């Protein structure tokens, strides 16, 4: 079972109805699913709290690890961060 926490969210009648319509039009099962995705986008996408990597970042990390292994020259976390922010 997924580790989750239930919260209560109070919306104005207008916002709740608009959210229901939006959810129905765009294929969400319910307002909860829409709210969950909306919060995730706000909190994690392009944010300093985002703990996920883009495909390009993953490719760079894989390449760096592969090259380091080939040369037996592992680098520090700081060097990896520097490479990723170029």
Secondary structure, DSSP 8 states (H G I E B T S, - for coil): ------------HHHHHHHHHHHHHTT-SSHHHHHHHHHHHHHHTTSTT-----HHHHHHHHHHHHHHHHHT----HHHHHHHHT-
